[in-house]
Every structure is written in C-alpha cells, then in structure tokens.
Amino acid sequence: MNTMEIEFKFCIPAGRLKAVEAALRRGAVVRTRLQARYFDTADQRLVADGMVLRLRKEGRRWVQTVKAAGDNALHRLEHNVDLGTGAAAPAIDPARHAGTPVGERLARLLQAADGGAVPLVERQSTDIVRLTRDLRVSGPAGAVVEMALDVGKVVAHAGTPAQRASPVCELELELKSGDVQGLVALARRWSQQHGLWFSTVSKAERGMRLLAEQETVPAVKAEAPRFSAHGRDGRALQQAVVASCLDQMLPNASEIAAGSTDEEQIHQLRIGIRRLRTALRELAGLDADTSRFDAAAWEQPLVDAFRALGELRDREQVVKLAQPRLREAGAPEVDPLVGDASDAAAAPALTPGDIVRAAAFQDVLVSLIGFTAAAPESTGPTPLAADAALQLLRERLQRLHKQAVRDGRRFESLATEHQHRARKRLKRLRYLAEFAAPLFTEAEGGKKKDAAGRYLKALRPAQDALGEFNDEAVALALYREVAARDPRAWFAVGWFSARRAAGATACREALERIGEAPRFWKKK
C-alpha cells in the first residue's frame, strides 16, 4: 500500500502516561504487540537521508515498510507490503517497494558504484505494545484520526551481547480521512491537556544514536525555503517560508524538550524563532484570510520563549566573550555570573526544557505545523496572485533597506533603545532577503542569483558591527549590576563605556555602506 502519511508524534512525560492511557481507553482500543527490525547500510545511508526500512511483526502478521520524509513536518511518504503470517521472519527485500516513489528513492540510495546493490544489515529493533483507537473529530474540519499509544523500547544491535536500549513512550496521531485541520485541532487539545511535546526523533534514529553512543546531535541550521514550481500565490509563499522556519526550529526544539542543554541547539532555535517572527510580520499581507495566518495569536508565545531562552544564554555568552578581553586589558578578576547572598532565596530558574515544553509554545508549534499542511480553499478570501505577491515583497524589502541606511546616517545620535531597534530591523532585512532571494533568482535568472548573494554579503559587516555593539551594551549593563556588590567590576564598566563612541561610529559606517549594495529585487 502506497500512502502519504500525515501524523503528529508527541513524547509523553513519565508522570502523565497513566492519564493519557486512561483518556485513550474512553473509547474502543485495540492492543497489539509490535516487534520490528530496522535495516540500513553499514555506512547508514538510509537514516542520513531520513529514510526507514523495517520488517515488523504486527500481532501474527509480518509487514515490510519503507518511509521517507515528505514536504513538511506532517507528511511522510510510506509504502507497506503485507507478507502474511508465519513464525519465522521473512528476509528483507527492498525490491518489494519497486514502482513506488519512495521505493525508487530507496533503490537509488542502495545502488553501489559498480551498479550492484549495497548490502543491508540489521541495525536495531523495537519491542512495543501499541494501543490504537480511531477517533472521529466533528465540526467543519471533520476528520477520522488514529491515535496510537506506544510504550516499549528501542534496542541497538552493536554486534556484541552488550546491547543498549532506550525506553519509548509516545503518542502518535495519524490522519486516516478528512481535513488535516481536524487532526491539528485534536493534536492541540491532547498536547495541552497532557503536557505532551512534539518530537522529530523516529524510533530508527533513536537506535542509530544508541549504536553511536551519541548523546547530543548537531544543531540544525536555517536553509532557504523550497517554493513549489506550481503554487506561487501569497498563501503558498507564506506556507513555504513558515515551513522553512519550522525545519530549523522543530528538530532543535525536540532535542531541548527532551532534556538537551546544548548551547548551539538553543542558539539555533532562537534564530529560527527570530526568522519566524520576521515571516509573520513581513508576509502578513500576502493573504487576505488572516484567520489562517494568525500572526497575532502566534506572536506572544514565540516572544516569551525567545526572551526566556535568551536570559539563560545571553549573559553566559557575553561573559565568555568579554572576560578574555578584560583580562588582557588588566582588569581584576570578577565573575559576574556569581550572585550575592540574596539570590539564594530566588525561585529556581526555568531550564531550557521547561521553556520549550511550555503549553503555549507547544500549542504554537502545532498550529504552525497545521498551517503549513493546510490545503488551498475554494471559498473565502483569496491570497495575492503570484505577481502581486512578488511586488509586495519588493516593497517590503525596499522599505527595510531604506530604514537600515537611514538608521546608519544617524546611528550615533540615536537613543540606546532605537539603536537596538535598528539592529532588529537589520536582522529582519537579512531574513526577508534570504526568504525572497530564491523567488527573484528563479524568476530572472543567474545574474539575479549573483546579485542576491552580493547583497546578503554586503549586510554582514553591519550585522557584525551591530552584534558586537549590542554584546558590549549587555556586558556594560551586567557589570554595572555587579559593581553594586563588587567594586572590582567598575574597571569593566569604565572599559566598556569608553568603547561606546567608537562602536557607534563603526555601526554608522557599516550601515551606510549598505546603501551601495546592489538590490536584487529591483526591476530592470
């Protein structure tokens, strides 16, 4: 069976499992034991490409399945082959998926340089007890959703008796029929009621991490949006850009929610949030139907998470950068992150995981995933046509460009809060230019691609200058606080204060140079 799987997967906090199971059992449930074996090449080609090839015993039946990532966070390509019943496991055979889109992708990955097939090895297995229930969602966005509660373990096969295992406690919600927004509504309700968080980590990937004894994975960075060749109206552009932001945010958020405190994952999640907020602000006019692109409802939880994560990270990062420079300047040793005695009575700080697992933030993630997966509607307000959408982007880019140059001319005379605002506007200009560049380069050819690259390169000196200026402002404020309890911090206060004027001049000069950059969005 060849399908496009549309599903949410949530991790369940250990203390909420009983409540989730009880809620699931309010309807008719089916209990099935699932014993699966996962296969890959020795160099892990499949998992590197986001693919899964497994052989699973579902009750008494054997099913061979291949899965691959789809075009957004909800979609997965899937092909299942029922192999019947039997006590012994059938041999794995990738040819069973021939003639399907995901099967052809699998065949290309498994093709050796000499034209033969790369051999497969069993990498991990799972032993899961699954409770399933079909639930009908009523209302305008009606749907039938299969809910599956999976509890068990993933076992890595390292070729030695000392196998490693990881517990599984997940809730999957898969759309069986109807409107994807019915699935989204149900996912929002269950995640809020039970404190669930969205996870991007498959069982196959868990096994791979166990094999590699990998506790932390690399942070996911931003990539350019992937625009459809057929859908270029305002709504399609919004969906593609938001999907690009989520491609960066969701994997990092998933790791942090599961307990990671990796600095780069936190940093990249904050960049993703900032990019998304730019999209919500600058792309709002592309679709007259504001009920779909609900920027006002999404904004505050994103702001709250961004600031909370920043409070945890910014001071530590600034001090890490500032202390070597102060030491070189002859400053006395001061640790500005060590508080005074009154801090001991303060409430314990939130962890990064607490912030990301927060109900409001998870609700926004689920809603945004739903937005990217929504199908075009034949009724209601219509989005801007492709040409009009492109023109609106031109106008937004030109406005931000002019503001950046104007900020540069008067930067030294701006109040501190307006200098900070200039930095935020510059970031919006950069992100909007990155979002829009593929549209203009595809529409007008290679020269535009070069121009877009040159423009983004021309922004970097100003970004660096304003970033350093902001870091020093944070450091100055921090050392001023510390000086109230430790006079040795006054050296740092004086040192950073003396640098402000020169820093402002550097920012002015860098911003003014943006005016000379070729604007790739301008018509000939």
C-alpha positions as CSV (number, residue, x, y, z in Angstrom):
1,M,0.0,0.0,0.0
2,N,1.4,3.3,-1.1
3,T,0.4,6.3,1.1
4,M,1.2,9.8,2.2
5,E,1.2,9.6,5.9
6,I,0.1,12.7,7.8
7,E,0.8,12.5,11.5
8,F,1.9,14.1,14.7
9,K,4.2,12.4,17.2
10,F,4.4,13.5,20.8
11,C,6.6,12.5,23.7
12,I,4.7,11.8,26.9
13,P,6.2,12.9,30.3
14,A,6.6,9.8,32.6
15,G,4.1,11.2,35.1
16,R,1.4,11.7,32.5
17,L,1.4,8.2,30.9
18,K,-1.5,6.8,33.1
19,A,-3.7,9.8,32.4
20,V,-3.0,9.5,28.6
21,E,-3.8,5.8,28.6
22,A,-7.0,6.4,30.6
23,A,-8.1,9.1,28.2
24,L,-7.4,6.8,25.3
25,R,-9.4,4.0,26.8
26,R,-12.6,6.1,27.0
27,G,-13.2,4.7,23.5
28,A,-12.7,1.2,22.0
29,V,-9.0,0.4,21.8
30,V,-7.0,-2.4,20.1
31,R,-3.9,-3.8,21.8
32,T,-1.1,-5.0,19.5
33,R,2.4,-6.1,20.1
34,L,4.8,-4.7,17.5
35,Q,8.2,-6.3,17.1
36,A,10.2,-4.6,14.4
37,R,13.7,-4.9,13.0
38,Y,15.3,-1.9,11.3
39,F,17.8,-2.2,8.4
40,D,20.3,0.1,6.9
41,T,23.7,0.0,5.1
42,A,26.9,-0.2,7.1
43,D,27.5,3.5,6.5
44,Q,23.9,4.4,7.5
45,R,22.8,5.8,4.1
46,L,19.1,5.5,4.9
47,V,19.0,7.3,8.2
48,A,21.2,10.0,6.8
49,D,18.6,10.6,4.1
50,G,15.7,10.5,6.6
51,M,14.5,7.0,5.4
52,V,13.4,4.0,7.4
53,L,13.3,0.4,6.2
54,R,11.8,-2.1,8.6
55,L,10.3,-5.5,8.9
56,R,7.6,-5.6,11.6
57,K,5.5,-8.3,13.2
58,E,2.1,-6.8,13.9
59,G,0.3,-9.4,16.1
60,R,0.7,-12.5,13.9
61,R,1.3,-10.8,10.5
62,W,4.6,-9.6,9.0
63,V,4.7,-6.2,7.2
64,Q,7.6,-4.7,5.4
65,T,7.6,-0.8,5.3
66,V,9.7,1.9,3.9
67,K,9.2,5.6,5.0
68,A,10.8,8.9,3.9
69,A,10.4,12.5,4.9
70,G,7.6,14.4,3.0
71,D,7.4,18.0,2.0
72,N,6.6,19.4,5.5
73,A,6.7,18.4,9.2
74,L,3.4,16.4,9.0
75,H,3.9,14.5,5.8
76,R,5.8,11.2,5.4
77,L,6.0,9.0,2.3
78,E,5.2,5.4,3.1
79,H,4.8,2.1,1.4
80,N,3.7,-1.1,3.2
81,V,3.8,-4.7,1.9
82,D,1.8,-7.3,3.8
83,L,3.8,-10.5,3.9
84,G,1.3,-12.7,5.7
85,T,1.6,-14.8,8.8
86,G,4.4,-17.1,10.0
87,A,6.6,-17.8,12.9
88,A,9.9,-17.1,11.2
89,A,10.7,-13.6,10.0
90,P,10.8,-13.2,6.2
91,A,14.0,-11.9,4.6
92,I,14.2,-8.2,4.0
93,D,13.8,-7.3,0.3
94,P,13.9,-3.7,-0.9
95,A,12.6,-4.8,-4.3
96,R,9.1,-5.2,-2.7
97,H,8.8,-1.4,-2.9
98,A,9.7,-1.1,-6.6
99,G,7.4,1.1,-8.7
100,T,6.5,3.5,-5.9
101,P,8.0,7.0,-5.4
102,V,9.5,6.1,-2.0
103,G,10.7,2.7,-3.4
104,E,12.6,4.4,-6.3
105,R,14.2,6.7,-3.8
106,L,15.3,3.7,-1.7
107,A,16.7,1.9,-4.8
108,R,18.8,4.9,-5.7
109,L,20.3,5.0,-2.2
110,L,21.1,1.3,-2.2
111,Q,22.8,1.4,-5.6
112,A,26.5,0.7,-5.4
113,A,29.1,2.4,-7.6
114,D,29.5,-0.8,-9.7
115,G,25.8,-0.9,-10.3
116,G,25.1,-3.6,-7.8
117,A,23.2,-3.3,-4.5
118,V,24.7,-2.2,-1.3
119,P,24.1,-4.9,1.4
120,L,21.8,-4.2,4.3
121,V,22.4,-5.0,7.9
122,E,20.1,-5.1,10.9
123,R,20.9,-2.0,13.0
124,Q,18.2,-2.0,15.7
125,S,14.9,-3.5,16.8
126,T,11.9,-2.4,18.8
127,D,9.5,-4.1,21.1
128,I,6.4,-2.0,21.5
129,V,2.9,-2.5,23.0
130,R,0.6,-0.3,21.0
131,L,-2.9,0.8,22.0
132,T,-4.9,2.2,19.0
133,R,-8.2,4.0,18.8
134,D,-10.0,5.6,15.9
135,L,-11.5,8.9,16.9
136,R,-13.9,11.0,14.8
137,V,-13.4,14.8,15.0
138,S,-16.7,16.6,14.4
139,G,-17.2,20.1,13.1
140,P,-16.4,22.0,9.9
141,A,-12.9,20.4,9.9
142,G,-14.2,16.9,10.3
143,A,-11.7,14.0,10.3
144,V,-11.0,10.5,11.4
145,V,-7.8,10.2,13.4
146,E,-6.0,7.0,14.5
147,M,-4.4,7.6,17.9
148,A,-1.6,5.2,18.8
149,L,0.0,5.0,22.3
150,D,3.4,3.3,22.0
151,V,5.2,2.0,25.1
152,G,8.2,-0.2,25.0
153,K,11.9,0.1,24.0
154,V,14.4,0.5,21.2
155,V,17.4,-1.9,21.2
156,A,20.6,-1.2,19.3
157,H,22.4,-4.2,17.8
158,A,26.1,-3.5,18.1
159,G,27.3,-7.0,17.2
160,T,28.0,-7.8,20.9
161,P,26.0,-9.2,23.7
162,A,26.0,-5.8,25.4
163,Q,23.1,-4.3,23.6
164,R,21.9,-0.8,24.5
165,A,18.2,0.1,25.0
166,S,16.2,3.3,25.2
167,P,12.6,3.5,26.5
168,V,9.7,4.6,24.2
169,C,6.7,6.4,25.5
170,E,4.9,8.2,22.6
171,L,1.5,9.2,21.3
172,E,1.0,9.3,17.5
173,L,-2.0,10.9,15.8
174,E,-2.4,9.9,12.2
175,L,-5.0,11.3,9.8
176,K,-7.0,8.5,8.3
177,S,-9.5,10.6,6.4
178,G,-11.0,14.1,6.3
179,D,-9.5,17.5,6.9
180,V,-5.9,17.9,8.2
181,Q,-7.2,20.8,10.4
182,G,-9.3,18.2,12.3
183,L,-6.1,16.4,13.1
184,V,-4.4,19.6,14.1
185,A,-7.3,20.5,16.4
186,L,-7.1,17.1,18.1
187,A,-3.3,17.3,18.4
188,R,-3.6,20.8,20.1
189,R,-6.2,19.5,22.5
190,W,-4.3,16.4,23.6
191,S,-0.9,18.2,23.8
192,Q,-2.4,20.9,26.0
193,Q,-4.4,18.5,28.3
194,H,-1.5,16.1,28.9
195,G,1.7,18.3,28.7
196,L,2.9,16.5,25.6
197,W,5.7,17.9,23.4
198,F,6.2,17.4,19.6
199,S,9.1,15.1,18.7
200,T,11.0,14.8,15.4
201,V,13.1,11.8,16.5
202,S,12.0,8.5,15.0
203,K,12.5,5.1,16.6
204,A,15.0,4.3,13.8
205,E,17.0,7.4,14.7
206,R,16.9,6.5,18.4
207,G,18.5,3.2,17.6
208,M,21.2,4.9,15.5
209,R,22.1,7.2,18.4
210,L,22.3,4.2,20.7
211,L,24.7,2.5,18.3
212,A,26.8,5.6,18.0
213,E,26.6,6.2,21.8
214,Q,25.6,9.7,20.7
215,E,24.0,11.8,23.5
216,T,24.0,15.2,21.6
217,V,23.3,15.7,17.9
218,P,24.4,18.7,15.9
219,A,22.1,21.7,15.9
220,V,20.0,22.2,12.8
221,K,20.7,25.5,10.9
222,A,18.5,27.5,8.6
223,E,18.1,26.7,4.9
224,A,16.4,28.6,2.1
225,P,12.6,28.0,1.6
226,R,11.6,25.4,-1.0
227,F,9.0,27.1,-3.2
228,S,6.7,24.9,-5.4
229,A,7.0,25.5,-9.1
230,H,3.2,25.4,-9.4
231,G,2.0,27.3,-6.4
232,R,3.4,30.9,-6.1
233,D,0.4,32.8,-4.8
234,G,0.6,34.7,-1.5
235,R,-0.6,31.8,0.7
236,A,1.7,29.3,-0.9
237,L,4.7,31.7,-0.3
238,Q,3.6,32.1,3.4
239,Q,3.4,28.3,3.8
240,A,6.8,27.7,2.2
241,V,8.6,30.3,4.3
242,V,7.0,29.1,7.6
243,A,7.9,25.5,6.7
244,S,11.5,26.6,6.2
245,C,11.5,28.2,9.7
246,L,10.0,25.1,11.2
247,D,12.6,22.9,9.5
248,Q,15.1,24.7,11.7
249,M,13.0,25.1,14.8
250,L,11.4,21.7,15.3
251,P,14.5,19.5,15.5
252,N,16.2,21.8,17.9
253,A,13.1,22.3,20.0
254,S,12.6,18.5,20.1
255,E,16.1,17.9,21.4
256,I,15.8,20.7,24.0
257,A,12.4,19.5,25.2
258,A,13.9,16.0,25.7
259,G,16.5,17.5,28.0
260,S,19.4,18.7,25.9
261,T,21.1,21.9,27.1
262,D,23.4,22.2,24.1
263,E,24.2,25.8,23.6
264,E,24.2,25.7,19.8
265,Q,20.8,24.0,19.7
266,I,19.4,26.7,21.9
267,H,21.1,29.4,19.8
268,Q,19.7,27.9,16.5
269,L,16.2,27.6,18.0
270,R,16.3,31.3,18.9
271,I,17.5,32.1,15.3
272,G,14.6,30.1,14.0
273,I,12.1,31.9,16.2
274,R,13.5,35.3,15.1
275,R,13.2,34.2,11.4
276,L,9.7,33.0,12.0
277,R,8.7,36.3,13.7
278,T,10.1,38.2,10.6
279,A,8.0,36.0,8.4
280,L,4.9,36.6,10.5
281,R,5.4,40.4,10.4
282,E,6.6,40.9,6.8
283,L,4.4,38.3,5.0
284,A,1.1,39.1,6.7
285,G,-0.2,41.0,3.7
286,L,0.2,38.1,1.2
287,D,-3.2,36.6,2.1
288,A,-6.4,38.4,2.9
289,D,-7.6,35.5,5.1
290,T,-6.0,36.5,8.4
291,S,-7.7,33.6,10.2
292,R,-5.3,31.2,8.6
293,F,-2.1,33.3,9.0
294,D,-2.9,34.2,12.6
295,A,0.3,36.2,13.4
296,A,-1.3,38.0,16.4
297,A,-2.1,34.7,18.2
298,W,1.3,33.1,17.5
299,E,3.5,36.1,18.3
300,Q,3.4,36.3,22.1
301,P,4.3,32.7,23.0
302,L,7.2,33.0,20.5
303,V,8.4,36.2,22.1
304,D,8.1,34.7,25.6
305,A,10.2,31.6,24.6
306,F,12.8,33.7,22.7
307,R,13.3,36.0,25.7
308,A,13.4,33.2,28.3
309,L,15.9,31.2,26.3
310,G,17.9,34.4,25.8
311,E,18.1,35.1,29.5
312,L,19.6,31.7,30.0
313,R,22.1,32.1,27.2
314,D,23.0,35.7,26.5
315,R,24.7,36.6,29.8
316,E,26.8,33.5,29.7
317,Q,27.8,34.1,26.1
318,V,28.6,37.7,26.7
319,V,30.8,37.0,29.7
320,K,32.6,34.2,27.8
321,L,33.5,36.8,25.1
322,A,34.2,39.7,27.5
323,Q,36.4,38.1,30.2
324,P,39.4,37.3,27.9
325,R,39.4,40.9,26.6
326,L,39.1,42.4,30.1
327,R,41.9,40.2,31.4
328,E,44.1,41.4,28.5
329,A,43.3,45.0,29.4
330,G,44.4,44.3,33.0
331,A,41.0,44.1,34.7
332,P,40.8,42.5,38.2
333,E,39.2,39.1,38.2
334,V,35.4,39.3,38.6
335,D,32.8,36.6,38.0
336,P,29.7,38.5,37.1
337,L,27.5,35.3,37.0
338,V,28.0,34.7,40.7
339,G,25.2,36.4,42.5
340,D,25.0,37.9,46.0
341,A,23.5,36.1,49.1
342,S,20.0,37.4,48.3
343,D,20.0,35.3,45.1
344,A,19.9,32.1,47.1
345,A,16.3,32.8,48.1
346,A,15.2,33.4,44.5
347,A,12.9,30.9,42.7
348,P,14.8,28.3,40.8
349,A,15.3,29.3,37.2
350,L,13.5,27.6,34.3
351,T,15.5,25.1,32.3
352,P,15.6,25.3,28.5
353,G,13.4,22.2,28.5
354,D,10.8,23.8,30.7
355,I,10.6,26.8,28.3
356,V,10.3,24.6,25.2
357,R,7.8,22.2,26.8
358,A,5.6,25.1,27.9
359,A,2.0,24.6,26.8
360,A,1.7,27.9,25.0
361,F,4.9,27.3,23.0
362,Q,3.9,23.8,22.0
363,D,0.5,25.0,21.0
364,V,2.0,27.5,18.6
365,L,4.3,24.8,17.1
366,V,1.3,22.5,16.5
367,S,-0.7,25.3,15.0
368,L,2.1,26.4,12.7
369,I,2.7,22.8,11.5
370,G,-1.0,22.7,10.7
371,F,-0.8,26.0,8.8
372,T,2.0,24.6,6.5
373,A,0.0,21.5,5.8
374,A,-3.4,23.2,5.0
375,A,-4.8,22.6,1.5
376,P,-5.9,25.5,-0.7
377,E,-9.5,26.5,-0.1
378,S,-12.0,27.2,-2.9
379,T,-14.1,29.6,-0.7
380,G,-13.2,32.6,1.4
381,P,-10.8,35.5,0.8
382,T,-8.2,34.8,-1.9
383,P,-4.5,35.2,-1.5
384,L,-2.5,37.6,-3.6
385,A,-1.6,36.3,-7.1
386,A,2.0,35.4,-7.8
387,D,2.9,38.7,-9.5
388,A,1.2,40.8,-6.8
389,A,2.9,38.8,-4.1
390,L,6.3,39.4,-5.6
391,Q,5.6,43.1,-5.9
392,L,4.7,43.2,-2.2
393,L,8.0,41.5,-1.3
394,R,9.8,44.2,-3.4
395,E,8.1,46.9,-1.4
396,R,8.8,45.3,1.9
397,L,12.5,44.8,1.1
398,Q,12.9,48.3,-0.2
399,R,11.3,49.8,2.9
400,L,13.6,47.8,5.2
401,H,16.6,48.7,3.1
402,K,15.9,52.4,3.3
403,Q,15.3,52.2,7.0
404,A,18.7,50.5,7.5
405,V,20.5,53.2,5.5
406,R,18.6,55.9,7.4
407,D,19.4,54.4,10.7
408,G,23.1,54.4,9.7
409,R,23.2,58.1,9.0
410,R,22.0,59.0,12.5
411,F,23.1,56.0,14.5
412,E,25.5,57.8,16.8
413,S,22.7,60.2,17.9
414,L,20.0,57.5,18.4
415,A,18.9,56.7,21.9
416,T,20.0,53.2,23.1
417,E,16.6,51.6,22.6
418,H,16.5,53.0,19.0
419,Q,20.0,51.7,18.3
420,H,18.7,48.3,19.4
421,R,15.7,48.7,17.2
422,A,18.0,49.4,14.2
423,R,19.8,46.1,14.9
424,K,16.5,44.2,14.9
425,R,15.4,45.9,11.7
426,L,18.6,44.9,10.0
427,K,18.0,41.3,11.0
428,R,14.5,41.5,9.5
429,L,16.0,42.8,6.3
430,R,18.5,40.0,6.2
431,Y,15.9,37.2,6.9
432,L,13.4,38.6,4.4
433,A,16.1,38.9,1.8
434,E,17.1,35.2,2.4
435,F,13.4,34.2,2.2
436,A,12.8,36.1,-1.1
437,A,16.1,35.5,-2.9
438,P,15.0,32.2,-4.5
439,L,11.9,33.8,-5.9
440,F,13.7,36.6,-7.7
441,T,16.6,34.5,-8.8
442,E,14.3,31.8,-10.3
443,A,12.2,34.4,-12.0
444,E,15.0,36.4,-13.5
445,G,18.0,34.1,-13.9
446,G,21.6,33.6,-12.8
447,K,22.5,37.3,-12.7
448,K,19.9,37.8,-10.0
449,K,21.3,34.9,-8.0
450,D,24.7,36.6,-8.0
451,A,23.1,39.9,-7.1
452,A,21.3,38.3,-4.1
453,G,24.5,36.7,-2.9
454,R,26.3,40.0,-3.1
455,Y,23.6,41.9,-1.3
456,L,23.5,39.4,1.6
457,K,27.3,39.5,1.7
458,A,27.1,43.3,1.9
459,L,24.9,43.1,5.0
460,R,27.4,41.0,7.0
461,P,29.8,43.8,8.1
462,A,26.8,45.8,9.5
463,Q,25.4,42.7,11.2
464,D,28.8,42.0,12.8
465,A,29.3,45.6,13.9
466,L,25.8,45.9,15.4
467,G,26.1,42.5,17.0
468,E,29.3,43.4,18.8
469,F,27.9,46.8,19.8
470,N,24.9,45.0,21.4
471,D,27.0,42.4,23.1
472,E,29.1,45.2,24.7
473,A,25.9,47.0,25.8
474,V,24.7,43.8,27.5
475,A,28.1,43.4,29.1
476,L,28.1,47.0,30.3
477,A,24.7,46.6,31.9
478,L,25.8,43.3,33.6
479,Y,29.0,44.7,35.1
480,R,27.1,47.8,36.3
481,E,24.8,45.4,38.3
482,V,27.8,43.6,39.6
483,A,29.6,46.8,40.7
484,A,26.8,47.4,43.2
485,R,28.2,44.4,45.3
486,D,31.8,44.1,43.9
487,P,33.8,47.3,43.3
488,R,36.2,45.4,41.1
489,A,33.6,45.4,38.4
490,W,34.0,49.2,37.9
491,F,37.0,48.6,35.8
492,A,34.8,46.7,33.3
493,V,32.2,49.4,33.4
494,G,34.7,52.1,32.6
495,W,36.4,50.0,29.9
496,F,33.1,49.2,28.0
497,S,31.8,52.8,28.5
498,A,35.0,54.1,26.8
499,R,34.3,51.9,23.8
500,R,30.8,53.0,23.1
501,A,31.5,56.0,20.9
502,A,33.9,54.2,18.6
503,G,31.5,51.2,18.4
504,A,28.6,53.5,17.4
505,T,30.8,55.1,14.7
506,A,31.7,51.6,13.3
507,C,27.9,50.8,13.2
508,R,27.1,54.0,11.4
509,E,29.8,53.4,8.7
510,A,28.8,49.8,8.2
511,L,25.1,50.7,7.8
512,E,25.8,53.5,5.4
513,R,27.7,51.1,3.2
514,I,24.6,49.0,2.7
515,G,23.2,51.8,0.5
516,E,25.9,50.9,-2.1
517,A,24.8,47.3,-2.3
518,P,23.0,46.1,-5.5
519,R,19.4,45.5,-4.7
520,F,18.5,42.2,-6.3
521,W,14.7,42.7,-6.0
522,K,14.7,45.9,-8.2
523,K,13.1,45.6,-11.7
524,K,15.4,46.4,-14.6
